[in-house]
Amino acid sequence: MPKVRAASTHALAMLTALRTRARDAARVTRIAPAARRVRALGAPVARGAKPVLTSRWTRFALVIAIGLAGGYIGLLLGGRYVTPVGPTDVQLTLHPSLHGGTTLKLPPLGSLRLDTHGGPVSLEARLTDLRPEQAKKLIEDDAELDRLTDQIAGQIRHGIVELLMRAALAALATGFVASLLLFRSWRRALLSLTSTAVGLTAVTLVTWATFNPQSIAEPRYTGLLANAPQVVGDARSIVERFTAYRAQLARLVGNISELYATTSTLPTYEPDPSTIRVLHVSDIHLNPAAWSVIKSVSTQFKVNLVIDSGDLMDHGSKPEDKFANSIAGLKIPYVYVRGNHDSKETQKAVAGEKNAIVLDGQTREVGGLRIYGLGDPRFTPDKSTRDDFVGADQLRAEGLRHAEELRNSGNLPDMVVTHDPSEGEAFSGVSPLVLAGHTHARSTKLLPTGSRLFIQGSTGGAGLRGLEHEQPTPIELSVLYFSRATHRLQGWDDLRLGGLGLTSAQIERHLEPAPDRVVKPQPPASSPPASPTSPFPSEFPSDWPSRTPSPTRTPSPTTEPR
């Protein structure tokens, strides 16, 4: 009986297996024609692609590409070398780059960026180690310091030559080995080696052709203050942290300016004791932190005078007048023109400070420079009284009227200060330099007559309104250098600090090109209004904007009151 049961079970298993095989065979029978049709359709494509992929020129291009790619990778891998420079060790490294350039990193203080060259490779020099005993010996022995000065140039030159030789050898070896492993052909590997050598030559030529020896005179500093408070999140945290933040900003400016002066040799332009140094600020907007920054920069850069192109206040109200009391603490001349957020009462409060010089249609000589200033003809303290109907054309017409009066007086200034750049452009040809603010974004350009229009950002980080955007508005101010003999602008340093709660810092130097011609009085670009009267009222009642008829012309977005 058990034998019969086992036999029946075995027979059942064989029957199941036969059924499964039959189903599989039927499926294959159905799929096979479709597969044959697919192969039939793909055969012409494969036959057409095969000659392209196996042609001599395709293989040649592939060998060249492998040589160039392998060489570039080898250049970066081999481009590392540590060289002694005085009492320090400096690591030189090559990095991939779209714009080239050289970066000097001095952790934890920050870095200096120099636009030395273009090309696909940038150079980074990072301070990695300091030998304290040797550094102490340098400080104590002047003769040792003199010897080091002569040695440093040779040490840096040796380090760069060593770096480039190592990088070139690594690039050639990588290109050759990569091709040999891929193609297993000595002939093709040698061809890749040749392409690597050509690529290195091309990089060298690009670097040589784009090398800018003046770049060392225009470094850009970027740094971060250690142990800085985090970005503020609300008004309460602003109040709680503001005192500490204000003090940190002042120390930050001192640190970075000392570092900037120490690490930048500036062979092309070196401000000397006879240079007139002017600090240009604008749009402080009632931010008390601005006074700490202004005082610190004035001290570090030995500034002779400060020029404020307006918007010291936010609403021009009586309680805000006390904010102007900090001007006296600067203890240097403070030249001020009224902005569209400053009232006539604001102007009187500033004039009450003993070191302040308020200009509103006058020329004064301050610190050896003849300065003409013109207050903003508007008063727009908040959005409810903002005169959006006053466009750039009307401001320019007002400026042209004053510029014509200045021309006729024959007393041409060294610079003109206005609040709105649209009004300032009207003085093109009257003065070689026009300073303005209002836009909360720093920029500069040469006008057709050769005059330079310099627009300052917000030295107060636009006040509390600077937090209206995702990123706080940065604190911006500039030190301008003038020749005492010619009164001409020689160059300037742009300072940029993080906005409220941020502690990043950057200093960038710019040199003014030698003028092709001396700026002479030029006729205005367009005739001033026929009427000798200003299109703006001489006094500003609180409801003046709402009582002034609205013109049909659309205002320029660049002159929107802030």
C-alpha positions in Angstrom: 0.0 0.0 0.0 2.7 2.6 0.8 4.5 1.8 -2.5 1.3 2.5 -4.5 0.8 5.9 -2.6 4.5 6.9 -3.3 4.1 6.0 -7.0 1.0 8.1 -7.4 2.7 11.1 -5.7 5.7 10.8 -8.1 3.4 10.6 -11.1 1.5 13.7 -10.0 4.8 15.7 -9.6 5.9 14.7 -13.1 2.5 15.8 -14.6 2.8 19.2 -12.9 6.3 19.7 -14.3 5.2 18.8 -17.8 2.4 21.4 -17.6 4.8 24.1 -16.4 7.2 23.4 -19.3 4.3 23.5 -21.8 3.3 27.0 -20.5 6.8 28.3 -20.7 7.2 27.0 -24.3 4.0 28.7 -25.3 5.2 32.0 -23.8 8.5 31.7 -25.6 6.7 31.0 -28.9 4.6 34.2 -28.4 7.6 36.4 -27.5 10.1 35.1 -30.1 8.4 36.9 -33.1 8.4 40.2 -31.2 12.0 39.8 -30.3 12.9 39.1 -33.9 11.0 42.2 -35.0 12.9 44.3 -32.4 16.3 42.9 -33.6 15.3 43.6 -37.2 14.4 47.2 -36.4 17.6 47.8 -34.3 20.0 46.2 -36.8 20.2 49.2 -39.1 20.8 51.6 -36.2 23.6 49.3 -34.9 25.1 49.0 -38.3 25.0 52.8 -38.7 26.6 53.5 -35.3 29.3 50.9 -35.6 31.4 52.8 -38.2 31.1 56.0 -36.2 32.2 54.4 -32.9 35.0 52.4 -34.5 36.2 55.1 -37.0 39.8 56.3 -36.8 38.8 59.9 -36.1 36.6 58.9 -33.2 39.3 56.8 -31.6 41.7 59.7 -32.1 39.4 62.2 -30.5 38.8 59.7 -27.6 42.6 59.3 -27.0 43.0 63.1 -27.0 40.1 63.6 -24.6 41.5 60.9 -22.2 44.9 62.6 -22.3 43.5 66.1 -21.5 41.1 64.8 -18.8 43.8 62.7 -17.2 46.3 65.5 -17.4 43.9 68.0 -15.7 43.1 65.5 -12.9 46.8 64.9 -12.4 47.6 68.6 -12.4 45.2 69.1 -9.5 46.3 65.9 -7.6 49.9 66.8 -7.9 49.4 70.5 -7.4 50.2 70.5 -3.6 53.4 71.6 -1.9 54.3 72.9 1.5 57.1 75.5 1.5 58.7 77.4 4.4 58.1 81.2 4.3 60.0 82.8 7.2 58.7 81.4 10.5 55.7 79.9 8.9 54.8 76.9 6.6 52.6 77.8 3.6 50.7 75.1 1.7 50.4 75.9 -2.0 47.5 74.2 -3.8 46.0 74.3 -7.3 42.2 74.2 -7.6 39.8 73.9 -10.5 38.4 77.3 -11.4 36.4 79.1 -14.0 38.1 82.5 -13.4 41.6 81.7 -12.0 43.0 84.1 -9.4 45.0 83.6 -6.2 43.7 83.2 -2.7 45.8 83.8 0.4 44.1 82.1 3.4 45.2 83.1 6.9 43.0 81.0 9.3 41.2 81.9 11.4 41.4 85.6 10.5 40.2 85.3 6.9 41.5 85.5 3.3 42.8 87.8 0.6 41.6 87.3 -3.0 43.8 88.6 -5.8 42.7 88.5 -9.5 46.1 87.6 -10.6 45.2 85.5 -13.7 42.5 83.8 -15.7 42.2 80.2 -16.7 41.0 76.9 -15.5 43.3 76.7 -12.4 43.5 78.9 -9.4 46.3 79.1 -6.8 45.6 78.9 -3.0 48.2 79.7 -0.4 47.2 78.7 3.1 49.2 79.4 6.3 49.4 75.9 8.0 52.0 76.3 10.7 53.8 78.9 12.7 57.2 78.3 14.5 56.9 80.4 17.7 60.6 80.4 18.6 61.7 81.7 15.2 58.9 84.3 15.2 60.0 85.5 18.7 63.6 85.8 17.4 62.4 88.0 14.5 60.5 90.3 16.9 63.5 90.7 19.2 66.2 91.0 16.5 65.9 93.7 13.9 68.8 92.4 11.9 67.1 89.0 11.7 64.0 90.7 10.4 65.9 92.5 7.7 67.5 89.2 6.5 64.1 87.5 6.5 62.7 90.3 4.2 65.4 89.4 1.6 64.7 85.7 2.0 60.9 85.6 1.7 60.7 86.5 -2.0 63.2 83.7 -2.8 61.3 81.2 -0.6 58.0 82.0 -2.3 59.5 81.8 -5.7 61.1 78.4 -4.9 57.8 77.1 -3.5 55.8 78.1 -6.6 58.4 76.6 -9.0 58.4 73.4 -7.0 54.6 73.3 -7.0 54.4 73.8 -10.8 57.0 71.2 -11.6 55.3 68.6 -9.4 51.9 69.4 -10.9 53.2 69.2 -14.5 54.9 65.8 -13.9 51.8 64.4 -12.2 49.6 65.6 -15.1 51.9 64.0 -17.7 52.1 60.7 -15.7 48.3 60.6 -15.1 47.4 61.2 -18.8 49.9 58.5 -20.0 48.8 55.9 -17.5 45.1 56.5 -17.9 45.4 56.0 -21.7 47.6 52.9 -21.4 45.1 51.3 -19.0 42.1 52.1 -21.2 43.5 51.3 -24.7 46.4 48.9 -23.8 48.4 50.5 -26.6 51.8 52.2 -26.2 51.2 54.2 -29.3 47.9 55.6 -28.1 49.3 56.2 -24.6 52.1 58.3 -26.2 49.5 60.2 -28.2 47.6 60.9 -24.9 50.9 62.1 -23.4 51.3 64.5 -26.2 47.8 65.9 -25.8 48.5 66.3 -22.1 51.6 68.3 -22.8 49.7 70.5 -25.3 47.0 71.1 -22.7 49.6 72.1 -20.1 51.2 74.5 -22.6 47.7 76.0 -23.3 47.1 76.5 -19.6 50.5 78.2 -19.2 49.8 80.5 -22.2 46.4 81.5 -20.9 47.9 82.2 -17.4 50.7 84.2 -18.9 48.4 86.2 -21.2 45.9 87.1 -18.5 48.5 87.7 -15.7 47.7 91.0 -14.0 50.6 92.4 -11.9 48.3 95.2 -10.7 46.1 92.7 -8.9 48.2 92.8 -5.7 47.2 96.5 -5.4 43.5 95.7 -5.4 43.1 92.8 -2.9 39.7 91.8 -1.5 39.5 90.7 2.1 36.9 88.3 3.5 36.8 87.2 7.1 34.6 85.9 9.9 34.7 87.0 13.5 35.2 84.1 15.8 32.5 83.3 18.4 30.0 85.7 16.7 26.4 85.8 17.7 24.0 83.9 15.4 21.7 85.8 13.0 19.0 87.6 15.0 15.5 86.2 14.7 13.2 88.9 16.1 13.1 92.4 17.6 13.5 91.1 21.1 16.8 89.4 20.3 18.0 92.5 18.5 17.6 94.5 21.7 19.2 91.9 23.9 22.2 91.3 21.7 22.6 94.8 20.2 25.2 96.1 22.7 27.5 93.1 22.3 27.0 93.1 18.5 27.9 96.8 18.3 31.1 96.3 20.2 32.1 93.3 18.1 31.6 95.2 14.9 34.0 97.9 16.1 36.6 95.3 17.0 36.0 93.4 13.8 36.8 96.6 11.7 40.0 97.1 13.7 41.2 93.6 13.2 40.5 93.3 9.5 41.9 96.8 8.7 45.1 95.9 10.5 45.3 92.6 8.7 44.6 94.3 5.4 47.3 96.9 5.9 49.8 94.3 7.0 49.3 91.7 4.2 48.8 94.2 1.3 52.1 95.7 0.1 50.3 97.9 -2.4 53.3 98.7 -4.6 51.2 100.7 -7.1 49.5 103.0 -4.7 50.5 103.6 -1.1 48.6 106.3 0.8 51.2 108.6 2.5 50.8 111.1 5.3 50.0 113.9 2.8 47.0 112.0 1.4 43.6 113.3 2.2 41.4 110.5 3.5 37.7 110.9 3.3 35.2 108.4 4.8 32.0 108.3 2.7 28.9 107.0 4.6 25.2 107.2 3.8 21.7 106.0 4.8 22.5 105.3 8.4 18.7 105.1 9.2 19.0 105.5 12.9 21.2 102.5 13.5 23.4 103.2 16.5 25.8 100.4 15.5 26.9 102.6 12.6 28.6 105.1 14.9 30.9 102.3 16.3 31.9 101.2 12.8 32.4 104.8 11.6 34.6 105.7 14.6 36.6 102.5 14.3 37.2 103.0 10.5 38.1 106.7 11.1 40.7 105.7 13.7 42.2 102.7 11.8 42.4 104.5 8.4 43.4 107.9 9.9 40.5 109.6 8.2 40.6 113.4 7.9 36.8 114.0 7.4 33.5 112.1 7.1 31.0 112.8 4.3 27.4 111.7 4.9 25.2 111.7 1.8 21.9 111.7 3.7 19.1 109.6 5.4 20.6 109.9 8.8 17.2 109.4 10.3 14.2 107.2 9.6 11.2 109.6 10.0 12.9 113.0 10.6 10.9 113.4 13.9 11.9 115.5 16.9 12.7 112.5 19.2 15.2 111.3 16.6 17.3 114.5 16.8 19.3 113.2 19.8 20.7 110.5 17.4 22.9 113.3 15.9 24.7 113.8 19.2 27.1 111.0 18.4 28.6 113.1 15.6 30.6 115.1 18.1 32.2 111.9 19.4 34.0 111.4 16.1 36.1 114.5 16.7 36.7 115.1 13.0 34.8 117.3 10.5 31.4 115.7 9.5 30.0 117.0 6.2 26.3 116.3 5.8 23.6 116.7 3.2 19.9 116.1 3.9 18.2 112.8 2.6 14.6 112.2 1.8 14.1 110.7 5.3 15.6 113.7 7.0 13.5 116.8 7.9 14.6 120.4 8.1 14.6 119.8 11.9 17.1 116.9 11.4 19.3 119.3 9.4 19.2 121.8 12.3 20.1 119.1 14.8 23.1 118.0 12.8 24.2 121.7 12.3 24.1 122.1 16.1 27.1 119.7 16.5 30.3 121.6 16.7 32.2 119.5 14.2 29.4 119.2 11.7 29.2 121.1 8.4 25.7 121.1 6.8 25.7 121.8 3.0 22.5 122.7 1.2 23.4 124.6 -2.0 26.7 125.9 -0.7 30.4 125.1 -1.3 32.8 124.8 1.7 36.5 124.0 1.9 36.9 121.1 4.4 40.2 119.3 5.0 41.7 120.9 1.9 38.9 119.9 -0.4 36.2 122.1 -2.0 32.9 120.4 -1.4 29.5 121.4 -2.8 26.5 119.8 -1.1 22.7 119.8 -2.0 20.0 118.4 0.3 17.3 116.2 -1.1 14.3 118.3 -2.2 11.8 115.7 -1.0 10.7 114.7 2.5 9.3 111.1 2.5 9.6 109.8 6.0 7.3 106.7 5.6 5.2 104.9 3.1 2.1 106.9 3.8 3.9 110.1 2.6 6.1 108.6 0.0 6.1 110.7 -3.2 6.3 108.0 -5.7 5.3 110.5 -8.4 8.6 112.3 -8.2 10.6 110.5 -10.9 14.2 110.6 -12.0 13.5 113.2 -14.7 12.2 115.7 -12.2 15.2 115.1 -9.8 17.6 115.5 -12.7 15.9 118.7 -13.8 16.3 120.1 -10.2 20.0 119.1 -10.3 20.5 120.7 -13.7 19.2 124.0 -12.4 21.7 124.0 -9.5 24.5 122.7 -11.7 24.0 125.6 -14.1 24.1 128.1 -11.1 27.3 126.4 -10.0 28.8 126.7 -13.5 27.9 130.4 -13.7 29.5 131.1 -10.3 32.9 130.0 -11.6 33.7 128.4 -8.3 33.9 124.7 -9.3 34.2 122.2 -6.4 36.4 119.2 -6.1 33.4 117.1 -5.4 29.6 117.3 -5.3 27.4 115.5 -2.7 23.7 114.8 -3.2 21.4 112.2 -1.7 19.8 110.8 -4.8 22.1 109.7 -7.7 19.6 110.9 -10.3 20.0 114.4 -9.0 23.8 113.9 -8.7 24.2 112.9 -12.4 23.1 116.4 -13.4 26.5 117.6 -12.0 28.4 115.6 -14.6 31.2 117.8 -15.9 30.9 120.3 -13.1 33.0 118.3 -10.7 35.3 115.2 -11.2 33.5 113.3 -8.4 29.8 113.1 -7.4 28.9 111.3 -4.2 25.4 110.0 -3.5 23.4 107.3 -1.6 19.7 106.5 -1.4 19.7 103.1 -3.2 21.1 101.0 -0.3 23.4 99.3 -2.8 27.0 100.5 -3.6 28.0 101.1 -7.2 30.2 103.5 -9.2 30.5 104.5 -12.8 32.2 107.0 -15.1 29.8 109.6 -16.6 30.3 110.7 -20.3 32.1 113.9 -19.2 34.7 111.9 -17.2 33.1 112.6 -13.9 32.8 109.6 -11.5 29.4 109.0 -9.8 30.0 107.1 -6.6 26.8 105.6 -4.9 27.3 104.4 -1.3 25.3 101.6 0.2 23.6 101.8 3.6 26.1 102.4 6.5 23.3 101.5 8.9 22.3 98.3 7.2 19.1 100.2 6.3 18.2 100.3 10.0 15.5 97.9 11.2 14.1 97.8 7.7 17.2 95.9 6.7 15.5 92.8 8.2 12.6 93.0 5.8 14.5 90.9 3.3 15.7 87.3 3.6 19.3 88.5 4.0 20.0 91.5 6.2 21.1 94.6 4.3 25.0 94.8 4.6 26.7 97.8 6.3 28.8 99.6 3.6 31.2 102.5 3.8 34.2 103.6 1.8 37.5 105.3 2.5 38.5 107.6 -0.4 42.1 108.8 -1.0 42.8 112.2 -2.5 46.0 113.8 -3.6 46.7 116.9 -1.6 48.4 118.5 -4.5 45.8 118.0 -7.2 42.7 117.2 -5.1 42.1 114.3 -7.4 40.7 110.9 -6.3 43.6 108.3 -6.3 41.8 105.2 -5.1 39.4 103.9 -2.5 38.8 101.0 -0.1 35.3 99.6 0.0 34.3 98.1 3.4 31.3 95.7 3.7 30.1 94.2 6.9 27.3 91.7 7.5 23.9 93.3 8.4 22.2 93.1 11.8 23.4 90.0 13.6 26.0 89.0 11.0 29.7 89.5 11.4 31.2 88.7 8.0 33.6 91.4 6.7 35.2 92.4 3.4 37.6 95.1 2.3 38.3 95.7 -1.4 40.8 98.2 -2.8 40.2 100.0 -6.1 42.6 102.3 -8.0 41.3 105.3 -10.0 42.8 105.2 -13.5 44.8 108.3 -14.6 42.3 110.7 -16.2 42.7 111.1 -20.0 41.6 114.7 -19.6 40.8 117.1 -16.9 37.1 117.4 -16.2 36.0 120.9 -17.4 32.6 122.6 -17.2 30.4 121.0 -19.8 27.0 122.1 -21.1 24.1 120.2 -19.4 22.9 117.0 -21.2 19.4 118.6 -21.5 18.3 122.1 -20.9 17.1 122.9 -17.4 13.6 124.0 -16.8 12.7 127.3 -18.4 11.3 128.6 -15.1 14.1 129.7 -12.7 12.1 128.3 -9.7 12.5 124.8 -8.4 9.7 122.3 -9.1 9.9 121.5 -5.3 8.6 123.6 -2.5 11.2 125.3 -0.2 9.4 124.1 2.9 8.1 120.7 3.7 4.6 120.6 5.4 3.7 117.2 6.7 1.0 116.7 4.1 3.0 118.3 1.2 3.3 115.1 -1.0 -0.4 114.6 -0.9 -1.1 118.2 -1.9 1.2 118.2 -4.9 -0.4 117.3 -8.2 0.7 113.9 -9.6 2.4 114.0 -13.0 1.6 111.4 -15.6 5.2 110.2 -16.0 6.1 106.9 -14.4 9.0 107.2 -11.9 12.2 105.4 -12.5 12.5 102.3 -10.3 16.1 103.2 -9.5 15.1 106.4 -7.7 12.3 105.0 -5.6 12.6 106.7 -2.2 13.8 104.4 0.5 
